[in-house]
Amino acid sequence: MSAVVIRSISLFERPVTLRLPFRFGAATVTRCPQAFVRVELDISGRTLEGGSAELMVPKWFDKSAELTHEQNFEQLREALRTARDAYADAGTGQSPHDLSQSAGAAAVTTSVARGLPRLAAQFGPALLDKAIADAALRAAGLSWVDGLRAGVLGDPWSPLLALVKQRSVTLRHTVGLADRLTAGDEGIDPDDGLPATLEAAIQRYGLHHFKLKLSGRLEADMDRLSQITAVLDARAANYRVTLDGNETFADAQVLGAFWQALTQAPQLAGLLRRTLLLEQPLARRVALDRSIAGLGIDVPVILDESDDQPDVLERGMALGYRGISSKACKGIYRSLANAARIAQQPQHLLLSGEDLTCQAGLAVQQDTLLAASLGVTHIERNGHHYVDGFGIAPDAEAQAFATAHPGFYETHAGRLHLAVHGGELDLSSLHVPGFASAAMPHWHSLQPIS
């Protein structure tokens, strides 16, 4: 176990512009900043650097209609500033996990008292915990999986887990509500050499796993799912899908009626047979109010946006939910704890990997390896589809990541992009000392979060 002393915490951001608009629920996103955290720690008399990154996605952490996207961004900046202050004021000599339990919990309490939803409040500690874990693992000279096995982070769950050093993982491609399916569909075509439609993405990447967004409007969803099914049947052999409700259902009765209507549509029978799970269909304010066990939903229903308390999985299981998502933006220790609980009933419960927004560099590498190490075999990844490679990052930064992680990135049309072949990501190069990365952002190129 590493006892850490924090020397400095720096917060940064970089603007990100999407090459294609992404719509989920009532929100359409075309741009948002990516947050970065850099820490310097004293560990066993040495000074080590650690880093992390996450996109500051609007209308997910807080879906309040009255808030603008910029107000959502500021909520997440506030969560980062509050976490920075709490961790900087923490006592010395704690393990990374204990620091999270003390300073991270204090930061969430402070942020909630200031009016932030818990899901947004968790964003700050989640990024700091990743960066601190990165530095601690570098100090030990161990990779993520080896470091967890050795107890470097001091968490209580790693000894209970069959941690996996996976060499590859299946990419699950998200189909947003505004995404073009075929070349004949109206919409934006950036003409940048990258796929702009579902059909083109399947051809380019060899995709066979997909995540389909629901709007909660029965006729619109049935029509959209029918169109998607036609493309998948024609283009993707032996495919599998997950469905994401994105909190669009106001109560369990409406959800049950919706699902029964889907199951009675003959044109969707094949798609539903290939459906692996249904993710967070009910709004977080009501999702844990009553049981869903009697709704007749014959695929596992899992939680995502409701995951803002340590006991959410346990509460959900009592109501008929059968799993939960792993997302680094909700916290690495939350993922480890949930994975340990699910490992007690692996035939009944499941841990999924969900986070479409992860960008090239630290964010996608850390989140992907986190989920894969916990036994997740297919993971939602779409940051590469909506953003052109490393975006506006300096070419030298992008090249440093590509050089450090051969097989994870490749050059196409003169730009570095995530390398997806046969629908798979090669994780071999992520098993390096530190948390999934042997490269760092060019900190001087980022804008400080004051």
N, C-alpha and C positions, 0 to 999 in steps of 0.2 A: 504493500500500500504506500502510495506517495503522499507525503505531507507537503502542502504547497503554501507558499507565501506570495501574495500578489504584489507585483511591483508597479504595473501599469495596466490600464484597460483603455483602449481607443476604439471609438465607434465611427464608422464611415458609411457612405452610401454611393451608389453609382446609378445613373438613370438607365432604364431598360425600355426599349421600344419594341413592341411586338410586330413581326412581319405580317401576321394575320390576327384579326380580332378574335378574342375568345369570349364566348358567352356561356355562363352557367347560372341557373336560376334567373333572377331579374337583372343580373349585372353583365355588362360587356366591358372587357378590359382591353385597352390598346397600349397602355404604357404604365409602368410603375417602377419605383426604385428598388434596387437590391441592397440590403443591409450587410455590412461586414463588421466583424469583431476581431480585434487583435489584442492578445494578452501577452504580458511578460511575467513569468513566474520564477521565483527562486525555489529550486527543488534540489535538496541534498547539496547545497553550496554552489549550484550551477544556475545560470540564467537561461531560460528556454522560452521560445516564442511559440504561440499557438494561434490558430485562426479558424474562423467559421464564416458562413454566409447563408442568407435566406432572402428570397424575394418577399417584398412587403405587399402582399396581395390585398387589394381592396375587396370589400363585401364578402369576406370569408370569416375573418376573426370577429367582425361585427357587421351584421347584415342590416342594421338599422337604415331604413329607407331615407331618413332625413339627413344622414351624413353624406358628405361628398367623398369622392375618392381621396382627395387631399387630406381631409379630416381623418380618414382611415389610416393614411400613411403616418400622420402625426401621432395617432394613438400608438402605433408600433414604435415610433421614435421615442415616445414618452416611456414605453415599457423598457426599452433599451437603456435610457438614461437612468431610470429608477433602479434597474438591475445593476448597472455600473456602480452607482453610489452604494448600494447594499453590499455588493461583493467587495468593494474597496474598503468598506468599514468593517468587514468581517475580521474575526480574530485569526491569528496565525496557527499553523500547524495542523490544519484539518485536511482530510482526504478530499479529493474532488467531489465524491458523492456527499460527504458530510457538509461540505461547503454549499452544495446545492440545496440540501435539506434545511440549512439554517439561513443563509443569505438569499437563496432563491425563493424560499417560502416567504421570507420577510418582504422581498421585492413584490411578489404577487399580492400580498396583503395590502401593501402601500398603494399599488396601482389600482386595485379594486376599490379601495377607499377613495381614490381620486376619480372614480367613475368609469374605469375601463372594465369591459367584460373579462372574465377570467381567462378565456381563450386568448384574448389579446395580451393580457397581463403576463401569460406564460411565455410569450415570444421572447422577451428580454432574457430571462434566466435560461431559456432553451439555447440561445446562441452563445451565451457566456459558458454554459456547461460544455458545449461542443468544443469551444476554443481551449478551455482549461484541460479537457480530456486530451486534446491534441498535444498540448505542451507536456502533459504528464507522461503520455506514451512516448513522445520523443525523448524525454529524459531517461526513460527506462530502455530505450532502444528497441521497443516492441511495437508490433502492428496492433490494430484494433482487436482482433480475435485473440491473439497471443497475450495481449495486455489484460484483457478481461479474464482470461484463464489464469493469469498470474496474480490477479487481484489488485492491479495497479490503481484502479479508480476507487477501490474500497466499497463497492456496492454489494449488497447482500444477495443479489439475484444470480449473478454470473455462475456461482458454484452449482446452481440448480438447473442450469441450461446446458443443452447439448449444442454448444456453439459450433457453427459450421464455417469452414474456410472455403466458401463456394468460389469456383473459378468462373462461373457465368450465372446469369439470371435472365429470365424472360422479360422483355419489355412489353408492358400493356399500354397500348396506344389509346388515348382518350379522344372521343368524338364529341366535341362541344356542340351546343345547340345551334351555333351559327356556322359551323364547319361545312365547307363544300364537300360533297360526296364524290361527284364525278366532274369531269371537265365541262360538261354541259350545264352545270349549276351556275347560277349567277353568284357573283361575289368577287373578292379581291384575288388577283393573281400577281404576286410580287415580281415574277419573272426573274428570279435570282438563282435559278438552278436547283432549288429545293422543292420538295413536294408541296403542293397547295391544296390537294384534295385527299380524301381517304383512299380512293383508288390508287393515286400516285404514291402515297405513303406505303401502302401494302407492297406495291411493285418495287419500290426503292429499298425498303428495309426488310422485306420478307416477313411481315407481321402476321401473327396468328392469335394474339390475345388483345382484347379491346375492352375499353371502359366506355359505356354509353350513358350520356347525361339525359336525365328525365326532366321535363318541365312541370309535371304534375297535372297537366291538362290532357285528359284521356284521349280525345280525338287527335290532337296534335301529336302526342307521343306515339299512338298506334300508327299513324301515318309515317312519322319519322323512323320508327323502329322497322317498319316494313321496307322502307327505302334502304336503310342500312343493311337489313338482312339480304336484300337482293345483291348488294355489292359484295358482302362477305361470302355469300354462297357462290358467287361467280369468281371471286379473286383469292380468298383465303382458305386454304385446305385445312380441314379438321380444326376449325377455330373455336375459341372459348371467349365468353364475354362476362363482364360484371355490369351491374346497373347502379347508377348513382342518383339517389333521390334528392340530394342537396337541400334537405330540409323543406321541400316544397309542399309537403302534406301537413294540413293543419291539425288533423286528429286521426286516431287509429281507425275509426269507422270509414272515413274517406279513403284511407290507404287500403283497407281490406277490400272495399268495393272496386277500387282501381285495379288491384291485383287480380281479382276474380274476372274482371272484364278482359284483362290481358290474356289470361289462361283460356278464355273462351274464343279468342280470335284465332282461327285456323292458320292464318298467314304467319302467326308468331310462334306456332308450336315448336318448330325446329329451333328457333332462337332461344326459347325458354329452356329447352332441353340442354342447351349449351351454356346456360347461365350459371355461374359459380356462386354468386352472392348478390345481395341487395344492400347498398350502403346508405346509412343515415337518411331514410325517407322522411321521418318526422322531424318537425322543427324542434330545436334543442329545448325550447321552453316547455314542450309537452312530451318529449320523447320518453322520459322516464316516469311519466305520470301513471300509466296503466300498462297491463300486459298486452303483448302482441301475439301471444302463443295461440290464440284462437282465431286468428285472421285467415288461416289457410294458406299462408305464404310458404311454398314448398322448397325454398332455397334459404340458406342461412342469411339472416338479417344482422348486419353489424353496425356498430357505432363509429362515428368520426367526430363531427363538430361537437357532440355532447361531451367529449373527453376533456373536461376541464377540472376534474377532481380525481384524486388517487383512487377513489372507490367506485368510479363510474362503471368499470367493467363488471364488478361484482353486482352492482345494482341492476345493470342491464341484463345479466344472466338470469336474475330472479324474475325478470319480466319477459323472457323468451328470446332475448338477443343471444347470438352465438359467436360473437367475436368483436374485434375492434381493430382500428387501423394503427399502423406504426408510421409516425411522421416526426422527423427530427425537429420540426418547428414547434411541436408540442413537448419536446424534451426527450433526451436519450434515456434517462432513467425511467420515464413513464413507459417507454417501449420495452425496456428490460423487465420491468415489473409485470407488465401485461403478458409478455412472452412467457415468463415463469408461471403465471397462473394458467395460461392456456395449455402449457406443457403438461399440466396435471390431467387434462381431459382432451388429448389430441384428436380423438375420434369424433368429438362433438363440437369442439371450439376451434376457431381459427384466428390467426393474426394475418392481416393483409398489409400490403405495402402501397400506400397512397400518397402521392404528392406530385401533381403534374407540372408544377411551376419551377422545379429545381433547375438552376442555370449551370452552364458549363463552368468547371472549376470546383472549388470547395463544396458548394451546395449539393450538386448532383453526386459527387463522389462520396461524401459523408452519408447522405441520406440513403443512397443505394446500398452501401456496404452495411450500414446499420441494419436495414431490413433483411438483407441476404444472410447476414451472420446469425439471424434469429430463425432461419429456416424458411423464410418467405421465398417462394420459387418464381413468382411473377409479380412485377411491381409497376405501378403506374408511373410513366415517365413521358413528359411531353414538352418540357422546356425547349428541347432542340427543335421541335416542330413550329413553335410560335416565335422563336428568336433565332436570328442568324448567327450561329456559333457563339463566340464570346462577346457578341455585341460590340460596344465601343471600347472594350478593354484594349490596352496597347497590344500590338502584335507580339511584342517580346514576352508579354505575360502569357498570352495564349500559347505561344511556342514553348515556353517553359513547362506548362502543364502537359502539352502534347509529348514533349521529350521525356518528361518524368513518368508518363503513363502511356506507353506505346500499346496499341490495341484498344484503348478506351476512346481515343480520338483519331480522326483521319482527316486528310485534306480533300476538299471537294470544291470545285469552282474557285480555287485560290483561297479558300477560307477553311479554318479548322472547325470540325463539327464532331458531335458524338458519333462514335462508330457503332452502327447497328447492323448485324448480319444474321440472316435467318431468324429475325425477331429476337436476337439475343445480344446481351452486353457482356463483353469480356472483362471480368473483374480481376484478372491475374495481377495486374500492376498496382492494384489498390492495397495489397497486403504488404505495406511498407511501414517502417517505424513512424509513429504518429497516427492520426485519425484519417486514414484513407488518402493521404496526399503527401507527395514528396516535393511539391511546389507551393508557392504562396502568391497571393495577389501582389501587384505592384502598389504598395500602400500609398506612395506619393501621388498616384494617379487618381485616388479616390477623394471624394468630398467629405470632410469631417462633419459628423453630426454633433452640433454644438451642445 
